[in-house]
Amino acid sequence: MLTACARPAPLLPPAPGSGEDYDRLVQEDAATPDAKLSCRQITAALRQIAGDTAQLEGRMGLSRESNQAIGYVSATLFPPLALTAESNSMEKLQLNELQYRRDRLHRLAKGKNCPASA
C-alpha cells in the first residue's frame, strides 16, 4: 500500500567538476535537440517544466488523499480494497523525465553562460 504513493527520487546528477561522469553528461547534452536552444528558449523551457511539474504533482496529490482513505479502510475493514489504489506510475515516469530535462537545461544554460534561470 505504501508504494502506491511513494516515488523514489531520481538519482542526483554528478556535480560540476566532479570528473568523468559530469563530463560525459555534458557531452551527451550537446547531442540533444536542447543544445540548439538559445538562453531565452532555455528559460522558457524551464518555466514550462516548472508548470508541468506542478500539474503532475497536483494530480498525484489528489490521488494520494484517496489512496490514504483506501489504505485505512482496507487495513481495518476490507483488505481487497487495497487493489483499487492508484499507483500513478505514468505520472511518476513523466515527473522523472521532466526532472532529467530540467537538469540538462541547467547544464546547457551554464555552458552557454546564460543568466540565472528558473
C-alpha positions as CSV (number, residue, x, y, z in Angstrom):
1,M,0.0,0.0,0.0
2,L,2.7,2.4,0.8
3,T,4.3,2.0,-2.6
4,A,1.1,3.4,-4.2
5,C,2.1,6.9,-3.0
6,A,5.9,6.5,-2.8
7,R,8.1,7.8,-5.5
8,P,11.8,7.4,-5.1
9,A,13.8,10.5,-6.0
10,P,15.7,10.2,-9.2
11,L,19.5,9.9,-8.9
12,L,21.2,13.2,-8.5
13,P,23.3,14.3,-11.4
14,P,27.1,14.5,-10.9
15,A,28.3,17.8,-9.5
16,P,30.1,20.1,-11.9
17,G,33.8,19.4,-12.0
18,S,33.3,16.0,-10.4
19,G,35.1,14.2,-13.1
20,E,34.2,11.8,-15.9
21,D,30.5,11.3,-15.1
22,Y,29.8,15.1,-15.3
23,D,32.0,15.4,-18.5
24,R,30.1,12.5,-20.1
25,L,26.7,14.2,-19.3
26,V,27.9,17.5,-20.8
27,Q,28.9,15.6,-24.0
28,E,25.6,13.8,-24.1
29,D,23.7,17.1,-23.6
30,A,25.5,18.6,-26.6
31,A,24.0,15.8,-28.8
32,T,20.4,16.6,-27.7
33,P,17.9,19.0,-29.5
34,D,18.0,21.2,-26.4
35,A,21.6,22.1,-27.2
36,K,20.4,24.2,-30.0
37,L,18.2,26.4,-27.8
38,S,19.1,30.0,-27.0
39,C,19.3,31.2,-23.5
40,R,15.8,32.7,-23.8
41,Q,14.4,29.4,-25.1
42,I,16.1,27.5,-22.3
43,T,14.4,29.9,-19.8
44,A,11.0,29.4,-21.4
45,A,11.5,25.6,-21.4
46,L,12.4,25.7,-17.7
47,R,9.3,27.7,-16.9
48,Q,7.2,25.2,-18.9
49,I,8.8,22.3,-17.0
50,A,8.0,24.0,-13.7
51,G,4.4,24.4,-14.7
52,D,4.1,20.8,-15.9
53,T,5.8,19.5,-12.8
54,A,3.3,21.4,-10.6
55,Q,0.4,19.9,-12.5
56,L,1.7,16.4,-12.2
57,E,2.4,16.8,-8.5
58,G,-1.1,18.2,-8.1
59,R,-2.7,15.2,-9.7
60,M,-0.5,12.9,-7.7
61,G,-1.5,14.7,-4.5
62,L,-5.2,14.3,-5.2
63,S,-4.9,10.5,-5.6
64,R,-2.6,10.4,-2.5
65,E,-5.6,11.5,-0.4
66,S,-7.8,8.9,-2.0
67,N,-5.2,6.3,-1.6
68,Q,-4.8,7.1,2.1
69,A,-8.5,6.6,2.7
70,I,-8.4,3.4,0.7
71,G,-5.5,2.2,2.8
72,Y,-7.2,2.9,6.1
73,V,-10.4,1.2,5.1
74,S,-8.6,-1.8,3.5
75,A,-6.4,-2.2,6.6
76,T,-9.3,-2.1,9.0
77,L,-12.3,-3.5,7.2
78,F,-11.8,-4.9,3.7
79,P,-8.2,-5.8,2.6
80,P,-9.1,-6.4,-1.1
81,L,-9.9,-2.7,-1.4
82,A,-6.2,-2.0,-1.4
83,L,-6.1,-3.2,-5.0
84,T,-8.1,-0.2,-6.1
85,A,-5.4,2.3,-5.0
86,E,-3.8,4.3,-7.9
87,S,-0.1,3.9,-8.4
88,N,0.4,7.0,-10.6
89,S,3.1,5.1,-12.4
90,M,2.7,7.2,-15.6
91,E,2.8,10.5,-13.7
92,K,5.9,9.3,-11.8
93,L,7.7,8.5,-15.1
94,Q,6.7,11.8,-16.6
95,L,7.9,13.6,-13.5
96,N,11.3,11.8,-13.7
97,E,11.7,12.8,-17.4
98,L,10.9,16.4,-16.6
99,Q,13.4,16.4,-13.8
100,Y,16.1,14.9,-16.1
101,R,15.4,17.5,-18.8
102,R,15.4,20.3,-16.2
103,D,18.9,19.2,-15.1
104,R,20.1,19.0,-18.7
105,L,18.8,22.5,-19.4
106,H,20.5,23.9,-16.4
107,R,23.8,22.3,-17.5
108,L,23.3,23.7,-21.0
109,A,22.5,27.2,-19.6
110,K,25.6,27.1,-17.5
111,G,27.7,26.1,-20.5
112,K,26.3,28.9,-22.6
113,N,26.8,31.4,-19.7
114,C,23.1,32.2,-19.7
115,P,21.8,34.5,-16.9
116,A,20.3,32.6,-13.9
117,S,17.1,31.0,-14.8
118,A,14.1,29.1,-13.2
